[in-house]
């Protein structure tokens, strides 16, 4: 005698439960579809948990003891087979759990929204003008229309600039999505942050009807997010627009586009820490959709794929190159000078015709202070954090704990006098306001968000990434603090600086000068010649002998010493080079725990991730069995493909 069984994926973060479990399906539940939410008993925990039905099958062995599905939570199949395969493949590559991927894309159920959902949306209709405009934008790029039509992969160098008040890269994304929608196909457009999302949504509104756009955004209310998710389950094509987790949208997408894949916001901050670019590559491999990584600059990750022939290099038919002027440190009149005299003169002249953008590295007035006598960094006595000033003459405040240091004294020379050591956005605005009398000064940073400035003369002092759009583009762009930015202890700081500066330069009006102050060398030359791909190639060449990412993959293994050692023992049984493991070393900020790095080739990724995942599961099982001990902390954690490996 046979019986129906359901194989389900539990909604649980526990690694030992990251597999399919069999449950009996009672007849009273009726027809159960694949992908629906159910509630099942978990005997080890003595409670009910939610799960997704992955497979429904018939079993001849009716005597096998099985728990039964308790109830169907919702009859809507919210987990299509293609989404589960993507989640499973992505989790396996990152040595993580499929449920951790699924919680990023499947929102919490909203009963009222679900009852009102009819799943009968009509295919959106594009106007002839929209199709014509989209074709004109795509024709500006060599071979891009063919790549979209043939569902190929490409790395696109976006045309910098603003046209008719619209960023040209948003036109590119809207045009590509319009072309796919006109052919009856859906698209997924992924951007790093909410500013990019709002700008792209505004441009999409000029190309597409509102019913064709599905927003995927954490700022949405729960009902709106669930309503949009249900729309992606329908057969009618649409355009999904959102941040990093939008790449997992269950829509049948024939195009996935990612903007500025070097932005760290595209890297998931929760386990298993998968970058949106890697998830998109896995999705394209499974579904055969078109894939485009676009940006004003080129990451070394994307360039590696271009050199291997995995991505095609897509450039404009007629390249638009910003006019970049380098002002090196050797040309400064004084060591403490922030702006070269020629740059100052160019900015003064440009303010006669419109707004000028001044990019700085840090927000605030003076983020760091030093001793006025010995120049030692001023630190907070209780916690050791850096002291800063919120305005001229203000009481120093710790950036970490927020305590005011009213009676500070230098531990080196006992001086009680402090000196401003750095200039943030507010101090720069204060200084420029005195140097440019009669010119309006606007501060744009995290504490003072500004989206748009008019064409009237103004000085816009903005931190990197917070630059507002200017009507008609900026008449000049000044990039300050470049040498300070390049001093950050980050493997990819050169790439990051080039990306920040390129995105700022893209906001300039046609022919407007872009002044990079105090920087020379390879990064400065790459910006001046607008050859970001060449810089990415040089970075790959330098990292290859050192086996640093992205030329190789890197795993971070962290935990208590015994658990980390067992993980490393498992890796030593694999055919890896003798120098694959670096460490373990103690973690200074976490007493009693250690970390190690494991470097391995891309071809060994499956065996390494499988071995590490097996150790994580074994350690989790041991931890659960030690009920009488203080085992609240996870003994072993993993993170693969970290961007900046550092012991």
C-alpha positions in Angstrom: 0.0 0.0 0.0 1.4 3.4 -1.0 1.0 6.8 0.6 1.8 10.4 -0.3 4.8 12.1 1.1 6.1 15.6 1.0 9.8 16.5 0.9 10.1 19.9 2.6 12.8 22.5 3.2 12.5 23.8 6.8 12.6 27.5 7.6 15.4 27.1 10.1 18.9 28.7 10.4 20.3 25.6 12.0 22.9 24.0 9.6 22.0 20.5 10.6 18.5 21.0 9.3 19.6 22.3 5.9 18.3 19.3 3.9 15.0 17.9 2.7 12.8 16.1 5.2 10.1 13.5 4.4 6.6 14.0 5.9 3.4 12.1 5.3 0.6 13.9 3.6 -2.8 13.2 5.2 -5.7 12.8 2.8 -7.7 15.5 4.5 -5.1 18.1 3.2 -6.3 17.4 -0.4 -4.1 18.3 -3.3 -0.8 19.9 -2.2 1.1 21.9 -4.7 4.9 22.1 -4.9 6.1 25.4 -3.4 3.4 26.0 -0.9 4.0 26.9 2.8 3.2 24.1 5.3 3.5 23.7 9.0 5.3 20.5 10.2 6.3 19.1 13.6 10.0 19.0 14.5 10.4 16.2 16.9 13.9 17.2 18.2 12.5 20.6 19.2 9.0 19.5 20.2 7.4 22.3 18.3 5.9 23.2 14.9 7.9 25.0 12.2 7.1 26.4 8.8 8.5 24.7 5.7 8.2 24.8 1.9 7.1 21.8 -0.1 9.8 20.9 -2.6 8.5 17.6 -3.9 5.3 15.5 -3.6 5.8 11.8 -4.3 4.3 8.4 -3.6 6.0 5.9 -1.3 5.5 2.2 -1.3 6.9 1.7 2.1 3.9 2.8 4.1 5.4 1.2 7.3 8.3 3.7 7.5 7.6 5.9 10.6 7.0 9.5 9.4 5.5 12.5 11.0 2.6 14.1 9.2 2.2 17.6 7.8 0.2 19.5 10.3 -1.4 22.1 8.1 -1.1 24.1 4.9 -0.2 27.7 5.8 -1.0 29.1 2.3 -2.2 27.5 -0.9 -0.1 30.0 -2.9 3.1 28.3 -4.3 5.6 31.0 -3.2 8.6 28.8 -3.9 8.8 27.9 -7.6 11.2 25.1 -8.5 13.6 27.6 -10.3 13.9 29.7 -7.1 14.7 26.6 -5.0 17.3 25.4 -7.4 19.0 28.9 -7.3 18.9 29.1 -3.5 20.3 25.6 -3.2 23.1 26.1 -5.7 24.0 29.5 -4.2 24.0 28.2 -0.7 26.2 25.2 -1.6 28.7 27.4 -3.3 29.0 29.6 -0.2 28.9 26.7 2.3 25.6 28.0 3.7 22.0 27.1 4.1 19.3 27.4 1.5 16.8 28.7 4.1 19.1 31.7 4.6 18.8 32.5 0.9 15.1 32.1 0.8 14.4 34.4 3.7 16.0 37.2 1.7 13.5 37.0 -1.1 10.2 35.5 0.2 8.5 38.0 2.4 6.3 37.3 5.4 2.8 36.3 4.4 0.1 38.9 4.4 -3.3 37.3 4.4 -5.3 40.3 3.2 -3.0 40.9 0.3 -3.1 37.2 -0.6 -6.9 37.0 -0.6 -7.1 40.1 -2.9 -4.5 38.7 -5.3 -6.1 37.5 -8.5 -2.9 36.4 -10.5 -4.4 37.6 -13.8 -2.3 40.6 -14.7 -2.5 41.5 -18.4 0.8 41.8 -20.3 1.9 45.5 -20.2 1.8 47.5 -23.4 4.6 49.8 -24.4 4.1 52.9 -26.5 5.8 53.3 -29.8 7.7 56.3 -28.5 9.1 54.3 -25.6 10.3 51.5 -27.9 11.8 54.0 -30.2 13.7 55.8 -27.4 14.9 52.5 -26.0 16.3 51.4 -29.4 18.1 54.7 -29.8 19.8 54.3 -26.4 20.9 50.7 -27.1 22.3 51.8 -30.4 24.8 54.0 -28.5 26.5 50.8 -27.4 28.4 48.5 -29.7 26.6 45.1 -30.1 24.5 45.5 -26.9 21.2 44.9 -28.7 22.5 41.7 -30.2 23.7 40.5 -26.8 20.3 41.0 -25.3 18.6 39.3 -28.1 20.9 36.3 -28.0 20.8 36.1 -24.2 24.6 36.6 -23.8 26.8 38.0 -21.0 28.6 41.3 -21.0 30.5 43.9 -19.0 29.2 47.3 -20.0 31.2 50.5 -19.7 28.3 53.0 -19.2 28.4 56.3 -20.8 29.0 58.9 -18.1 27.0 62.1 -17.8 23.5 63.5 -17.4 21.1 64.0 -20.3 17.9 66.0 -20.0 18.1 65.8 -16.2 18.5 62.0 -16.3 21.6 60.0 -15.5 22.6 58.2 -18.7 23.2 54.9 -17.0 19.6 54.8 -15.8 18.6 55.4 -19.4 20.7 52.3 -20.4 18.9 50.1 -17.8 15.5 51.4 -18.7 16.2 50.9 -22.4 17.4 47.3 -21.9 14.4 46.4 -19.8 12.0 48.0 -22.3 13.6 46.0 -25.2 13.1 42.8 -23.2 9.5 43.7 -22.2 8.6 44.5 -25.8 9.6 40.9 -26.7 7.5 39.5 -23.8 10.3 38.9 -21.4 10.9 40.0 -17.8 14.0 41.6 -16.4 15.7 42.1 -13.0 17.6 45.3 -12.4 19.8 45.4 -9.3 21.3 48.6 -7.9 23.4 49.2 -4.7 21.4 51.7 -2.6 18.1 53.6 -2.2 19.4 56.7 -4.1 20.3 54.6 -7.1 16.9 52.8 -6.8 14.9 56.1 -6.7 16.8 57.5 -9.7 16.3 54.3 -11.7 12.6 54.1 -10.8 12.1 57.7 -12.0 13.7 57.0 -15.4 11.8 53.7 -15.8 8.6 55.7 -15.3 9.4 57.6 -18.5 9.8 54.3 -20.5 7.4 51.8 -19.0 3.8 51.8 -17.7 3.5 51.7 -13.9 1.9 48.2 -13.9 5.1 46.8 -15.5 7.4 47.9 -12.7 7.8 45.7 -9.6 9.7 47.3 -6.7 11.8 45.2 -4.4 12.9 47.4 -1.5 13.3 47.0 2.2 11.8 50.5 2.7 8.4 49.1 1.5 5.7 48.2 4.0 5.1 44.5 4.5 1.9 44.4 2.4 3.5 46.3 -0.5 6.5 44.0 -0.5 4.3 40.9 -0.4 2.1 42.3 -3.1 5.1 42.9 -5.4 6.4 39.4 -4.6 3.1 37.8 -5.7 3.3 39.9 -8.9 6.6 38.2 -9.8 4.9 34.8 -9.6 2.6 35.6 -12.4 3.1 34.8 -16.1 2.7 38.3 -17.3 6.2 39.9 -17.9 7.4 42.6 -15.7 10.6 44.5 -14.6 11.8 43.9 -11.1 13.9 46.7 -9.6 15.6 46.5 -6.3 18.7 46.1 -4.2 20.9 43.1 -3.7 18.3 40.5 -2.8 16.2 41.3 -5.9 18.6 39.1 -7.8 16.7 36.1 -6.3 13.3 37.3 -7.6 11.2 34.2 -8.7 10.2 36.0 -11.9 11.0 34.2 -15.2 13.7 36.7 -16.1 15.5 36.7 -19.5 17.8 39.6 -18.4 19.6 40.4 -15.2 21.5 43.7 -15.0 23.6 44.9 -12.1 24.8 48.4 -11.6 28.2 49.2 -10.1 29.1 45.7 -8.9 32.1 47.0 -7.0 29.8 48.7 -4.5 30.1 46.9 -1.1 26.4 47.3 -0.5 25.8 44.6 -3.1 27.5 42.1 -0.8 25.0 40.5 1.6 25.7 41.2 5.2 23.9 38.1 6.5 25.0 34.5 6.2 26.0 33.1 3.8 27.2 36.5 2.7 26.7 36.0 -1.1 27.5 38.9 -3.4 24.7 39.8 -5.8 27.2 39.5 -8.7 27.9 35.8 -7.8 24.2 35.0 -7.4 23.5 36.6 -10.8 26.3 34.5 -12.4 24.8 31.3 -10.9 21.3 32.3 -12.0 22.5 32.9 -15.6 24.3 29.6 -15.6 21.1 27.8 -14.6 18.5 29.7 -16.6 20.4 30.9 -19.7 19.3 34.5 -19.3 21.2 37.6 -20.5 23.5 39.1 -17.9 25.0 42.5 -17.9 27.4 44.0 -15.3 27.4 47.8 -15.9 29.3 50.6 -14.4 31.4 53.7 -15.0 34.4 51.6 -13.8 35.4 48.0 -14.1 36.0 45.7 -11.1 38.8 43.2 -11.1 36.1 40.5 -10.6 34.4 41.5 -13.8 37.6 42.0 -15.7 38.7 38.5 -14.8 35.6 37.2 -16.4 36.2 39.3 -19.5 39.7 38.0 -19.9 38.5 34.4 -19.6 35.9 35.1 -22.3 33.0 34.6 -19.9 31.8 38.2 -20.3 32.0 40.3 -23.5 33.5 43.8 -23.3 30.7 46.2 -24.3 31.6 49.9 -24.9 29.9 52.9 -26.4 30.1 53.4 -30.2 31.4 56.9 -29.5 33.1 57.0 -26.1 32.5 60.0 -23.9 35.6 60.9 -21.9 35.4 63.4 -19.0 38.1 66.1 -19.0 40.2 65.1 -16.0 43.0 67.3 -14.7 45.6 65.9 -12.2 47.1 68.1 -9.5 49.9 66.1 -7.9 51.3 66.7 -4.5 54.6 68.0 -6.1 52.6 70.9 -7.5 51.3 72.1 -4.2 52.7 75.3 -2.8 52.6 74.0 0.8 52.5 70.4 2.3 49.2 71.3 4.1 47.5 72.7 1.1 44.4 70.9 0.1 43.6 72.7 -3.2 46.1 73.6 -5.9 45.9 77.2 -7.1 44.9 76.3 -10.6 42.1 74.1 -9.3 40.9 76.9 -7.0 40.9 79.3 -10.0 39.0 76.8 -12.1 36.4 76.3 -9.4 36.0 80.1 -9.0 35.5 80.6 -12.7 33.0 77.7 -12.9 30.8 79.1 -10.1 30.1 82.0 -12.4 28.1 79.7 -14.6 26.6 77.1 -12.3 27.1 74.6 -9.5 30.5 73.1 -8.6 30.9 69.7 -6.9 33.6 69.3 -4.2 34.0 65.7 -3.1 35.5 65.0 0.3 36.4 61.8 2.1 34.6 62.1 5.4 31.5 63.8 6.9 31.3 66.1 9.9 33.5 69.1 10.8 36.8 67.6 12.0 36.5 63.8 12.4 39.9 63.5 14.0 42.0 65.6 16.4 45.7 65.5 17.4 47.7 66.9 20.2 48.8 70.5 19.4 52.3 69.8 20.8 53.4 66.3 19.7 50.8 65.7 17.0 49.8 62.3 18.6 46.3 61.2 17.7 43.8 62.2 20.4 42.1 59.2 21.9 39.2 58.7 24.3 40.4 57.7 27.8 37.6 55.2 28.6 37.4 53.3 25.2 40.4 54.5 23.1 38.3 55.8 20.3 39.3 58.8 18.1 38.2 62.2 19.3 36.6 64.6 16.9 35.0 68.1 16.8 31.5 68.9 15.7 32.3 72.5 15.0 35.1 75.0 15.6 35.7 75.4 19.3 33.5 72.5 20.3 34.2 70.1 23.1 35.9 67.0 21.7 33.6 64.0 21.4 34.6 60.3 21.0 33.4 58.8 17.7 32.9 55.4 19.4 31.2 55.9 22.7 30.0 59.5 22.3 31.6 60.7 25.6 32.7 64.3 25.8 36.4 64.7 26.6 36.3 68.0 28.5 39.5 67.5 30.6 41.6 65.7 28.0 45.4 65.6 28.3 47.9 64.0 26.0 49.4 60.8 27.5 52.6 61.4 25.7 53.5 65.0 26.5 50.7 66.0 29.0 49.5 68.9 26.8 45.9 69.9 27.1 45.7 71.6 23.7 44.1 70.0 20.6 44.5 70.7 16.9 42.2 69.9 14.0 43.8 67.1 12.1 41.3 66.5 9.3 38.6 68.3 7.4 35.1 66.8 7.0 32.3 68.0 4.8 31.2 70.7 7.2 34.6 72.1 7.9 35.4 72.1 4.1 32.1 74.0 3.5 33.0 76.5 6.2 36.4 77.1 4.7 35.1 77.4 1.1 32.3 79.7 2.3 34.9 82.2 3.4 37.0 81.7 0.2 34.0 82.1 -2.1 32.0 85.1 -0.6 28.6 85.5 -2.1 28.4 81.9 -3.4 25.9 79.5 -1.8 27.5 76.5 -0.1 25.5 73.2 0.1 26.6 70.3 2.3 25.5 66.8 1.1 26.3 63.8 3.3 24.6 61.2 5.3 23.3 63.7 7.9 22.3 66.2 5.2 20.9 64.3 2.2 20.4 66.3 -1.0 19.0 64.8 -4.2 19.0 67.6 -6.7 20.5 71.1 -7.0 19.5 73.8 -9.4 21.6 75.3 -12.2 22.3 78.4 -10.0 25.9 79.1 -8.9 26.7 77.1 -5.8 29.5 75.0 -4.1 28.2 71.5 -3.3 30.4 69.8 -0.7 29.6 66.1 -0.7 31.0 62.9 0.7 31.6 60.0 -1.7 28.4 58.4 -2.8 26.2 61.3 -1.5 26.6 63.6 -4.5 23.3 65.1 -5.7 22.4 65.6 -9.3 22.8 69.0 -10.8 20.5 70.5 -13.3 22.5 70.4 -16.5 25.5 68.8 -14.8 28.2 70.4 -12.7 30.3 73.1 -14.3 33.4 71.7 -12.5 34.2 68.8 -10.2 36.9 68.9 -7.6 38.0 65.6 -6.0 39.7 66.3 -2.6 41.4 64.0 -0.1 42.5 61.5 -2.7 45.8 60.7 -1.0 44.0 60.1 2.3 41.5 57.8 0.7 44.2 55.7 -0.9 45.9 55.2 2.5 43.0 53.0 3.8 44.2 49.5 4.8 42.1 47.7 2.1 43.3 45.4 -0.6 40.8 47.0 -3.1 41.2 50.6 -2.0 42.6 51.6 -5.5 39.5 50.1 -7.2 37.2 51.7 -4.6 38.8 55.2 -5.1 38.6 54.9 -8.9 34.9 53.9 -8.6 34.1 56.9 -6.3 35.9 59.4 -8.5 34.5 58.0 -11.7 30.9 58.2 -10.4 31.5 61.8 -9.3 33.1 62.7 -12.7 30.1 61.3 -14.4 28.0 64.0 -12.9 29.9 66.8 -14.7 28.4 68.7 -17.6 29.8 68.0 -21.1 33.3 69.6 -21.3 33.4 70.6 -17.6 36.8 70.0 -16.0 37.3 67.3 -13.3 40.2 68.1 -11.0 41.8 65.2 -9.0 43.9 66.8 -6.3 47.0 65.3 -4.7 47.0 62.0 -6.6 49.3 60.6 -9.2 50.4 57.1 -10.0 48.3 54.3 -11.6 45.0 55.2 -10.1 45.2 58.9 -11.2 46.3 57.9 -14.7 43.5 55.5 -15.0 41.0 58.2 -14.2 42.7 60.8 -16.4 42.6 58.4 -19.4 39.3 56.9 -18.4 40.9 53.4 -18.7 39.4 51.7 -15.6 39.5 48.3 -17.3 43.2 48.7 -17.8 43.7 49.4 -14.1 41.6 46.3 -13.2 43.9 44.2 -15.5 47.0 45.5 -13.8 45.5 44.7 -10.4 44.8 41.1 -11.5 48.4 40.8 -12.7 49.8 42.0 -9.3 47.5 39.7 -7.3 48.0 36.5 -9.3 51.5 35.7 -7.9 50.2 36.4 -4.3 47.1 34.2 -4.8 44.8 37.0 -3.7 41.2 37.5 -4.8 39.7 37.6 -7.3 42.5 35.5 -9.0 41.7 32.8 -6.4 38.8 32.2 -4.0 39.3 32.8 -0.3 37.4 31.4 2.7 37.5 32.9 6.2 37.2 30.2 8.9 36.5 31.6 12.4 35.7 30.2 15.8 37.0 28.4 18.9 40.5 26.9 18.3 39.4 23.2 18.4 36.6 23.8 15.9 38.8 25.8 13.5 41.6 23.1 13.8 39.1 20.4 12.8 38.0 22.4 9.8 41.6 22.9 8.7 42.3 19.1 9.2 39.4 18.4 6.8 40.9 20.7 4.2 44.4 19.2 4.6 42.9 15.9 3.2 42.0 17.7 0.0 44.4 18.2 -2.9 45.2 21.8 -2.1 48.6 23.5 -2.3 50.8 23.4 0.8 50.4 27.2 1.3 46.6 27.2 0.9 46.0 27.8 4.6 47.1 31.0 6.4 46.8 30.9 10.2 45.1 30.4 12.5 45.8 33.5 14.5 44.1 35.0 17.6 41.3 37.5 17.0 42.3 40.6 19.0 38.8 41.9 19.4 37.3 38.5 20.4 39.2 36.7 23.1 39.3 32.9 22.9 38.6 32.7 19.2 40.9 32.4 16.2 40.6 32.8 12.4 42.3 31.4 9.4 42.2 32.0 5.6 42.0 29.3 3.0 43.0 30.1 -0.6 41.9 27.8 -3.4 41.3 27.8 -7.1 37.8 28.2 -8.6 37.9 24.6 -9.8 38.2 23.4 -6.2 35.3 25.4 -5.0 32.8 22.6 -4.7 35.0 20.2 -2.7 36.2 23.0 -0.4 32.8 24.3 0.3 31.4 20.8 0.8 34.2 19.9 3.3 33.8 23.1 5.3 30.0 22.8 5.4 30.3 19.2 6.7 32.5 20.4 9.6 30.0 23.2 10.4 27.1 20.7 10.6 29.2 18.4 12.8 30.1 21.2 15.1 26.5 22.4 15.3 25.4 18.9 16.3 28.1 18.6 19.0 27.0 22.0 20.3 23.4 20.9 20.6 24.4 17.8 22.5 26.3 19.8 25.1 23.1 21.1 26.7 24.6 21.5 30.2 27.4 23.8 29.1 27.4 27.4 28.1 27.2 26.9 24.4 25.3 30.0 23.3 28.1 31.1 20.8 28.5 29.4 17.4 31.7 27.4 17.6 32.6 27.7 13.9 31.5 30.3 11.2 32.5 30.5 7.6 32.6 33.2 5.0 33.6 32.5 1.4 34.8 35.0 -1.2 35.6 37.9 1.1 36.7 41.0 -0.7 39.5 42.1 1.6 41.3 39.0 3.2 43.3 40.2 6.2 44.6 38.2 9.1 
